[in-house]
Amino acid sequence: MPQRALYVGAKAGTMAFTRVLASELHGTGVQATVVCPGLVSTEWNGGKSQGPRAMTAEDVAQAGWVGFSLGEVVCLPGLEDEQLVEQFTGIERRIMGENLGSELATRYRNQEASASE
């Protein structure tokens, strides 16, 4: 996604923030949902369709409401395979939580010695 660093960073941050917030709110009766559509045809872009892959704002709003009603934390209106979100979450949990040790991973050991040779 060239020339979209700020947009992509903000979207990733919003997604991470919402996921952590949702876990902190678990059991309180309050829930959080982040809606992450792809291209959307809105007034912001002059109502242009942006091609056949653009969703209507109405479809995004409907998906957001249904996703929230289903208790989804991450709502991806155009993603048919909801198992991908579960797989992503599981992989992220394995990488960031369960596998971080206090010792350097083997691939990072002795790199300084190799680089100076």
TIDO-720366 format. One record per residue: residue in three letters; x, y, z of N, C-alpha, C in turn. Coordinates in steps of 0.05 Angstrom, whole numbers, padded with zeros to 5 digits, always signed. Layout:
// TIDO-720366
ALAXYZXYZXYZ;...
***
This chain:
// TIDO-720366
MET+00017-00024+00000+00000+00000+00000+00018+00025+00000;PRO+00029+00032-00023+00047+00055-00024+00033+00081-00017;GLN+00047+00099-00005+00038+00126+00003+00013+00126+00020;ARG+00011+00105+00037-00011+00104+00056-00002+00097+00084;ALA+00023+00104+00090+00034+00096+00116+00017+00106+00139;LEU+00009+00131+00138-00007+00142+00160-00034+00127+00163;TYR-00047+00123+00141-00073+00109+00141-00070+00081+00151;VAL-00051+00066+00141-00047+00038+00149-00039+00037+00178;GLY-00022+00055+00187-00014+00055+00215-00037+00061+00234;ALA-00053+00081+00226-00077+00088+00242-00097+00065+00243;LYS-00101+00051+00220-00120+00029+00220-00110+00006+00237;ALA-00084+00000+00235-00073-00022+00251-00074-00015+00280;GLY-00068+00010+00287-00069+00018+00315-00098+00017+00326;THR-00117+00026+00310-00145+00025+00318-00154-00004+00322;MET-00145-00022+00305-00153-00050+00307-00140-00062+00332;ALA-00115-00057+00337-00102-00068+00361-00114-00056+00387;PHE-00119-00030+00387-00131-00017+00410-00158-00029+00416;THR-00175-00033+00396-00202-00044+00400-00201-00072+00410;ARG-00182-00088+00399-00180-00116+00408-00171-00118+00438;VAL-00152-00101+00446-00144-00101+00474-00166-00090+00491;LEU-00178-00068+00483-00201-00057+00498-00223-00077+00502;ALA-00230-00092+00481-00251-00112+00483-00243-00133+00504;SER-00218-00141+00504-00210-00162+00524-00211-00150+00552;GLU-00205-00125+00556-00207-00112+00582-00236-00108+00591;LEU-00254-00105+00572-00282-00101+00578-00297-00127+00582;HIS-00285-00149+00576-00298-00175+00577-00311-00179+00605;GLY-00336-00186+00605-00351-00191+00630-00363-00167+00643;THR-00360-00143+00631-00371-00119+00642-00398-00111+00631;GLY-00406-00125+00609-00431-00117+00596-00426-00096+00574;VAL-00402-00087+00572-00395-00067+00551-00377-00081+00531;GLN-00382-00076+00505-00366-00089+00485-00355-00069+00465;ALA-00334-00077+00451-00322-00059+00431-00320-00075+00405;THR-00325-00061+00383-00323-00073+00356-00309-00053+00338;VAL-00290-00062+00323-00278-00045+00302-00287-00055+00275;VAL-00296-00037+00258-00305-00044+00231-00284-00037+00211;CYS-00275-00057+00196-00253-00053+00177-00261-00061+00149;PRO-00275-00043+00135-00282-00049+00108-00259-00044+00089;GLY-00262-00052+00065-00243-00045+00044-00251-00018+00033;LEU-00252-00016+00007-00260+00009-00006-00290+00013-00001;VAL-00297+00039+00005-00325+00046+00010-00331+00070-00007;SER-00354+00069-00021-00363+00091-00037-00378+00111-00018;THR-00367+00134-00013-00379+00153+00005-00376+00182-00006;GLU-00387+00201+00008-00384+00229+00000-00355+00237+00002;TRP-00340+00224+00019-00312+00232+00023-00297+00229-00003;ASN-00303+00209-00019-00290+00206-00045-00308+00214-00068;GLY-00327+00232-00063-00345+00242-00083-00366+00222-00092;GLY-00370+00201-00076-00390+00181-00083-00381+00163-00106;LYS-00356+00165-00113-00346+00149-00135-00345+00120-00125;SER-00350+00102-00143-00351+00073-00135-00324+00062-00130;GLN-00303+00074-00141-00276+00063-00138-00274+00035-00149;GLY-00290+00029-00169-00288+00002-00181-00308-00017-00169;PRO-00307-00042-00179-00326-00062-00170-00321-00072-00142;ARG-00299-00066-00130-00293-00076-00103-00302-00057-00081;ALA-00314-00035-00088-00323-00016-00068-00350-00024-00057;MET-00353-00022-00030-00379-00027-00017-00394-00001-00014;THR-00420-00004-00010-00436+00020-00004-00433+00025+00026;ALA-00436+00050+00033-00436+00057+00062-00458+00043+00077;GLU-00480+00039+00064-00503+00025+00077-00495-00004+00084;ASP-00481-00018+00065-00472-00045+00071-00452-00046+00094;VAL-00434-00027+00095-00415-00026+00116-00429-00021+00143;ALA-00449-00003+00143-00464+00002+00168-00479-00022+00177;GLN-00491-00036+00158-00506-00061+00165-00487-00082+00176;ALA-00464-00086+00163-00445-00105+00173-00435-00098+00200;GLY-00430-00072+00205-00421-00064+00231-00441-00070+00253;TRP-00466-00065+00248-00488-00070+00267-00490-00100+00272;VAL-00491-00115+00251-00494-00145+00254-00469-00156+00268;GLY-00445-00147+00260-00421-00156+00274-00421-00150+00304;PHE-00429-00126+00310-00432-00118+00338-00452-00135+00353;SER-00475-00140+00340-00496-00156+00351-00487-00185+00356;LEU-00469-00195+00339-00459-00222+00341-00436-00223+00362;GLY-00428-00200+00372-00406-00199+00391-00378-00200+00379;GLU-00377-00194+00353-00351-00194+00340-00334-00170+00350;VAL-00309-00175+00354-00291-00153+00361-00280-00140+00335;VAL-00274-00156+00316-00264-00147+00290-00286-00154+00269;CYS-00297-00134+00256-00317-00137+00235-00303-00130+00209;LEU-00301-00150+00191-00290-00146+00165-00312-00152+00144;PRO-00327-00131+00137-00351-00135+00121-00347-00150+00095;GLY-00324-00149+00082-00320-00162+00057-00307-00189+00059;LEU-00300-00198+00083-00286-00223+00087-00306-00246+00091;GLU-00307-00264+00072-00326-00286+00074-00317-00307+00094;ASP-00291-00313+00094-00281-00335+00111-00274-00324+00139;GLU-00293-00326+00157-00289-00315+00184-00268-00330+00200;GLN-00261-00354+00191-00240-00370+00205-00213-00357+00202;LEU-00209-00340+00181-00184-00327+00178-00178-00308+00202;VAL-00198-00295+00212-00195-00278+00235-00186-00294+00260;GLU-00199-00317+00264-00192-00334+00286-00163-00345+00283;GLN-00156-00352+00258-00128-00362+00254-00108-00340+00259;PHE-00114-00315+00250-00097-00292+00255-00093-00287+00285;THR-00115-00288+00299-00114-00283+00328-00098-00305+00342;GLY-00102-00330+00334-00087-00352+00346-00057-00350+00341;ILE-00050-00343+00316-00022-00340+00309-00009-00317+00324;GLU-00024-00294+00325-00014-00271+00340-00009-00278+00370;ARG-00028-00293+00382-00025-00301+00410-00001-00318+00414;ARG+00004-00337+00395+00027-00354+00397+00053-00338+00394;ILE+00054-00319+00376+00078-00303+00372+00083-00284+00395;MET+00063-00269+00403+00067-00248+00422+00064-00256+00451;GLY+00051-00278+00457+00047-00285+00485+00061-00310+00494;GLU+00056-00331+00480+00065-00357+00490+00094-00364+00483;ASN+00105-00351+00463+00132-00359+00454+00154-00339+00461;LEU+00148-00317+00474+00169-00298+00480+00183-00307+00505;GLY+00209-00313+00502+00225-00321+00525+00244-00300+00533;SER+00260-00306+00553+00279-00286+00563+00307-00290+00550;GLU+00310-00310+00534+00335-00315+00520+00333-00307+00491;LEU+00355-00300+00479+00355-00294+00450+00349-00318+00434;ALA+00333-00315+00413+00328-00337+00395+00354-00344+00381;THR+00357-00369+00374+00382-00378+00362+00391-00361+00338;ARG+00372-00353+00321+00380-00338+00297+00392-00311+00304;TYR+00389-00301+00328+00400-00275+00336+00427-00277+00351;ARG+00435-00301+00357+00460-00304+00373+00484-00302+00355;ASN+00505-00290+00364+00531-00289+00351+00529-00275+00324;GLN+00510-00259+00319+00508-00244+00294+00528-00222+00292;GLU+00534-00210+00315+00554-00188+00316+00581-00199+00308;ALA+00589-00222+00318+00614-00234+00310+00615-00240+00281;SER+00593-00250+00270+00592-00257+00241+00593-00232+00224;ALA+00580-00210+00233+00579-00186+00217+00606-00172+00216;SER+00622-00175+00237+00648-00161+00237+00670-00175+00223;GLU+00665-00199+00214+00685-00215+00200+00687-00208+00171;
***
